[in-house]
């Protein structure tokens, strides 16, 4: 495994029992697990927020306003307001 954390998780009795059961179900035989940490694996560098945000596509403000106008355009009502409320 690449890191000690994974080895510790695999070496718990519950994990060993589950892994052993799966191996028995698949292969039909019992086996012994030996988990070793691969020291040559280097952890990946974490990305900073600046790097992540630099790759996010940006919508120009003008385009955004035009999109909102298209999406939320008010409907035109051709009825006379007084006619709607007549007789109330």
MDTraj code that builds the backbone (N, CA, C; nanometers):
import mdtraj as md
import numpy as np

residues = "UNK UNK UNK UNK UNK UNK UNK UNK UNK UNK UNK UNK UNK UNK UNK UNK UNK UNK UNK UNK UNK UNK UNK UNK UNK UNK UNK UNK UNK UNK UNK UNK UNK UNK UNK UNK UNK UNK UNK UNK UNK UNK UNK UNK UNK UNK UNK UNK UNK UNK UNK UNK UNK UNK UNK UNK UNK UNK UNK UNK UNK UNK UNK UNK UNK UNK UNK UNK UNK UNK UNK UNK UNK UNK UNK UNK UNK UNK UNK UNK UNK UNK UNK UNK UNK UNK UNK UNK".split()
xyz = np.array([
    [0.0850, -0.1184, 0.0000],
    [0.0000, 0.0000, 0.0000],
    [0.0887, 0.1235, 0.0000],
    [0.0366, 0.2369, -0.0478],
    [0.1221, 0.3549, -0.0587],
    [0.1515, 0.4257, 0.0734],
    [0.0618, 0.4164, 0.1727],
    [0.0828, 0.4934, 0.2956],
    [0.0483, 0.4107, 0.4193],
    [0.1067, 0.4497, 0.5320],
    [0.0848, 0.3799, 0.6586],
    [-0.0623, 0.3834, 0.6991],
    [-0.1307, 0.4917, 0.6672],
    [-0.2727, 0.5033, 0.7013],
    [-0.3509, 0.3845, 0.6445],
    [-0.3258, 0.3511, 0.5176],
    [-0.3965, 0.2396, 0.4538],
    [-0.3594, 0.1068, 0.5190],
    [-0.2318, 0.0916, 0.5518],
    [-0.1871, -0.0308, 0.6186],
    [-0.2595, -0.0473, 0.7510],
    [-0.2690, 0.0615, 0.8280],
    [-0.3374, 0.0562, 0.9570],
    [-0.4845, 0.0178, 0.9402],
    [-0.5481, 0.0687, 0.8358],
    [-0.6888, 0.0363, 0.8105],
    [-0.7055, -0.1113, 0.7720],
    [-0.6163, -0.1611, 0.6898],
    [-0.6244, -0.3005, 0.6449],
    [-0.5916, -0.3965, 0.7581],
    [-0.5020, -0.3571, 0.8474],
    [-0.4584, -0.4446, 0.9559],
    [-0.5579, -0.4545, 1.0716],
    [-0.6668, -0.3810, 1.0693],
    [-0.7660, -0.3941, 1.1768],
    [-0.8321, -0.5313, 1.1655],
    [-0.8723, -0.5896, 1.2783],
    [-0.9355, -0.7224, 1.2739],
    [-1.0603, -0.7285, 1.1845],
    [-1.1406, -0.6255, 1.1871],
    [-1.2625, -0.6243, 1.1055],
    [-1.2269, -0.6277, 0.9571],
    [-1.1313, -0.5441, 0.9157],
    [-1.0907, -0.5407, 0.7751],
    [-1.0293, -0.6734, 0.7320],
    [-0.9445, -0.7300, 0.8179],
    [-0.8814, -0.8580, 0.7845],
    [-0.9868, -0.9674, 0.7660],
    [-1.0877, -0.9660, 0.8520],
    [-1.1943, -1.0665, 0.8428],
    [-1.2721, -1.0513, 0.7113],
    [-1.3068, -0.9281, 0.6766],
    [-1.3824, -0.9029, 0.5532],
    [-1.3001, -0.9409, 0.4305],
    [-1.1748, -0.8981, 0.4268],
    [-1.0878, -0.9292, 0.3126],
    [-1.0672, -1.0801, 0.3017],
    [-1.0453, -1.1460, 0.4156],
    [-1.0271, -1.2912, 0.4158],
    [-1.1503, -1.3642, 0.3651],
    [-1.2694, -1.3166, 0.4039],
    [-1.3939, -1.3784, 0.3584],
    [-1.4103, -1.3621, 0.2076],
    [-1.3807, -1.2425, 0.1560],
    [-1.3922, -1.2187, 0.0117],
    [-1.2955, -1.3087, -0.0651],
    [-1.1725, -1.3196, -0.0181],
    [-1.0740, -1.4052, -0.0855],
    [-1.1199, -1.5507, -0.0825],
    [-1.1750, -1.5943, 0.0314],
    [-1.2243, -1.7318, 0.0406],
    [-1.3414, -1.7543, -0.0551],
    [-1.4341, -1.6567, -0.0614],
    [-1.5494, -1.6691, -0.1518],
    [-1.5059, -1.6748, -0.2980],
    [-1.4032, -1.5977, -0.3336],
    [-1.3584, -1.5918, -0.4731],
    [-1.2683, -1.7102, -0.5082],
    [-1.1697, -1.7373, -0.4227],
    [-1.0699, -1.8400, -0.4545],
    [-1.1005, -1.9768, -0.3933],
    [-1.1863, -1.9797, -0.2913],
    [-1.2196, -2.1057, -0.2263],
    [-1.1125, -2.1563, -0.1323],
    [-1.0233, -2.0700, -0.0883],
    [-0.9172, -2.1109, 0.0036],
    [-0.8875, -1.9979, 0.1017],
    [-0.8390, -2.0373, 0.2180],
    [-0.7995, -1.9377, 0.3177],
    [-0.6570, -1.8924, 0.2873],
    [-0.6270, -1.7692, 0.3210],
    [-0.4913, -1.7191, 0.3004],
    [-0.4572, -1.6209, 0.4114],
    [-0.3300, -1.5913, 0.4223],
    [-0.2810, -1.4988, 0.5233],
    [-0.2479, -1.3663, 0.4555],
    [-0.2914, -1.2556, 0.5153],
    [-0.2644, -1.1228, 0.4594],
    [-0.1368, -1.0652, 0.5178],
    [-0.0569, -1.0053, 0.4323],
    [0.0612, -0.9331, 0.4780],
    [0.0614, -0.7997, 0.4051],
    [0.0445, -0.6933, 0.4788],
    [0.0348, -0.5597, 0.4200],
    [0.1653, -0.4848, 0.4460],
    [0.2242, -0.4309, 0.3397],
    [0.3519, -0.3599, 0.3495],
    [0.3354, -0.2203, 0.2908],
    [0.3961, -0.1216, 0.3574],
    [0.3932, 0.0158, 0.3075],
    [0.5038, 0.0320, 0.2041],
    [0.4679, 0.0833, 0.0876],
    [0.5648, 0.1094, -0.0188],
    [0.6268, 0.2470, 0.0085],
    [0.7482, 0.2472, 0.0578],
    [0.8156, 0.3710, 0.0980],
    [0.8519, 0.4610, -0.0200],
    [0.8554, 0.4053, -0.1408],
    [0.8963, 0.4856, -0.2562],
    [0.7844, 0.5752, -0.3092],
    [0.6624, 0.5553, -0.2620],
    [0.5503, 0.6383, -0.3080],
    [0.5563, 0.7731, -0.2374],
    [0.5493, 0.8779, -0.3154],
    [0.5516, 1.0138, -0.2601],
    [0.4092, 1.0691, -0.2618],
    [0.3693, 1.1382, -0.1560],
    [0.2348, 1.1966, -0.1567],
    [0.2231, 1.3051, -0.2626],
    [0.1040, 1.3153, -0.3221],
    [0.0801, 1.4201, -0.4214],
    [0.0737, 1.5548, -0.3518],
    [0.1227, 1.6564, -0.4197],
    [0.1149, 1.7908, -0.3643],
    [-0.0290, 1.8387, -0.3704],
    [-0.0713, 1.9054, -0.2649],
    [-0.2070, 1.9575, -0.2647],
    [-0.2123, 2.0847, -0.3467],
    [-0.3203, 2.1015, -0.4179],
    [-0.3380, 2.2211, -0.5001],
    [-0.3837, 2.3367, -0.4131],
    [-0.3327, 2.4531, -0.4437],
    [-0.3790, 2.5712, -0.3725],
    [-0.5067, 2.6203, -0.4386],
    [-0.5817, 2.7023, -0.3695],
    [-0.7067, 2.7566, -0.4230],
    [-0.6804, 2.8387, -0.5481],
    [-0.5682, 2.9084, -0.5527],
    [-0.5363, 2.9904, -0.6701],
    [-0.5223, 2.9045, -0.7958],
    [-0.4575, 2.7896, -0.7832],
    [-0.4388, 2.7017, -0.8982],
    [-0.5731, 2.6471, -0.9449],
    [-0.6568, 2.6073, -0.8509],
    [-0.7879, 2.5527, -0.8859],
    [-0.8743, 2.6593, -0.9504],
    [-0.8786, 2.7780, -0.8915],
    [-0.9636, 2.8848, -0.9441],
    [-0.9152, 2.9351, -1.0796],
    [-0.7863, 2.9241, -1.1053],
    [-0.7320, 2.9694, -1.2329],
    [-0.7886, 2.8868, -1.3483],
    [-0.8221, 2.7620, -1.3229],
    [-0.8708, 2.6722, -1.4273],
    [-1.0230, 2.6699, -1.4404],
    [-1.0934, 2.7457, -1.3585],
    [-1.2394, 2.7500, -1.3660],
    [-1.2804, 2.8459, -1.4773],
    [-1.3727, 2.8040, -1.5653],
    [-1.4156, 2.8946, -1.6723],
    [-1.4901, 3.0154, -1.6158],
    [-1.4683, 3.1303, -1.6780],
    [-1.5290, 3.2547, -1.6311],
    [-1.6252, 3.3057, -1.7372],
    [-1.7450, 3.3448, -1.6935],
    [-1.8429, 3.4045, -1.7841],
    [-1.8272, 3.5550, -1.7728],
    [-1.8131, 3.6197, -1.8855],
    [-1.8004, 3.7646, -1.8830],
    [-1.9302, 3.8250, -1.8332],
    [-1.9193, 3.9387, -1.7645],
    [-2.0353, 4.0010, -1.7032],
    [-2.1420, 4.0352, -1.8073],
    [-2.1029, 4.0866, -1.9226],
    [-2.1990, 4.1249, -2.0254],
    [-2.2785, 4.0027, -2.0720],
    [-2.2077, 3.8914, -2.0927],
    [-2.2752, 3.7691, -2.1348],
    [-2.3709, 3.7207, -2.0273],
    [-2.3312, 3.7357, -1.9033],
    [-2.4139, 3.6904, -1.7924],
    [-2.5431, 3.7715, -1.7866],
    [-2.5339, 3.9027, -1.8031],
    [-2.6521, 3.9886, -1.8007],
    [-2.7445, 3.9526, -1.9161],
    [-2.6889, 3.9287, -2.0344],
    [-2.7698, 3.8910, -2.1506],
    [-2.8421, 3.7588, -2.1256],
    [-2.7727, 3.6646, -2.0630],
    [-2.8342, 3.5357, -2.0311],
    [-2.9513, 3.5542, -1.9354],
    [-2.9334, 3.6382, -1.8338],
    [-3.0404, 3.6614, -1.7370],
    [-3.1609, 3.7269, -1.8030],
    [-3.1373, 3.8176, -1.8953],
    [-3.2473, 3.8828, -1.9653],
    [-3.3282, 3.7807, -2.0442],
    [-3.2596, 3.6867, -2.1073],
    [-3.3282, 3.5842, -2.1858],
    [-3.4069, 3.4896, -2.0950],
    [-3.3474, 3.4543, -1.9841],
    [-3.4083, 3.3570, -1.8949],
    [-3.5255, 3.4153, -1.8168],
    [-3.5093, 3.5359, -1.7671],
    [-3.6098, 3.5943, -1.6793],
    [-3.6867, 3.7085, -1.7449],
    [-3.7085, 3.7028, -1.8735],
    [-3.7827, 3.8085, -1.9430],
    [-3.9283, 3.8069, -1.8957],
    [-3.9812, 3.9238, -1.8568],
    [-4.1205, 3.9270, -1.8097],
    [-4.2166, 3.9012, -1.9253],
    [-4.3265, 3.8333, -1.8937],
    [-4.4281, 3.8073, -1.9952],
    [-4.5117, 3.9328, -2.0149],
    [-4.5511, 3.9575, -2.1361],
    [-4.6342, 4.0736, -2.1665],
    [-4.7802, 4.0343, -2.1481],
    [-4.8493, 4.1131, -2.0684],
    [-4.9909, 4.0876, -2.0434],
    [-5.0699, 4.1854, -2.1279],
    [-5.1569, 4.1346, -2.2136],
    [-5.2320, 4.2193, -2.3052],
    [-5.3696, 4.2559, -2.2497],
    [-5.4009, 4.2102, -2.1323],
    [-5.5326, 4.2398, -2.0752],
    [-5.5293, 4.3725, -2.0016],
    [-5.6401, 4.4436, -2.0044],
    [-5.6538, 4.5707, -1.9347],
    [-5.6757, 4.5412, -1.7872],
    [-5.5963, 4.6037, -1.7003],
    [-5.6046, 4.5776, -1.5573],
    [-5.7433, 4.6103, -1.5039],
    [-5.8035, 4.7205, -1.5470],
    [-5.9373, 4.7570, -1.4991],
    [-6.0402, 4.6529, -1.5410],
    [-6.0236, 4.5958, -1.6594],
    [-6.1175, 4.4942, -1.7057],
    [-6.1064, 4.3674, -1.6210],
    [-5.9876, 4.3387, -1.5747],
    [-5.9681, 4.2191, -1.4924],
    [-6.0438, 4.2323, -1.3610],
    [-6.0371, 4.3529, -1.3007],
    [-6.0986, 4.3718, -1.1700],
    [-6.2414, 4.4279, -1.1783],
    [-6.2975, 4.4404, -1.2948],
    [-6.4335, 4.4929, -1.3089],
    [-6.5321, 4.3958, -1.2455],
    [-6.6271, 4.4511, -1.1759],
    [-6.7304, 4.3688, -1.1144],
    [-6.6937, 4.3184, -0.9773],
    [-6.5842, 4.3600, -0.9232],
    [-6.5479, 4.3165, -0.7880],
    [-6.5992, 4.4123, -0.6859],
])
top = md.Topology()
chain = top.add_chain()
for i, resn in enumerate(residues, 1):
    res = top.add_residue(resn, chain, resSeq=i)
    for name in ("N", "CA", "C"):
        top.add_atom(name, md.element.get_by_symbol(name[0]), res)
traj = md.Trajectory(xyz[None], top)
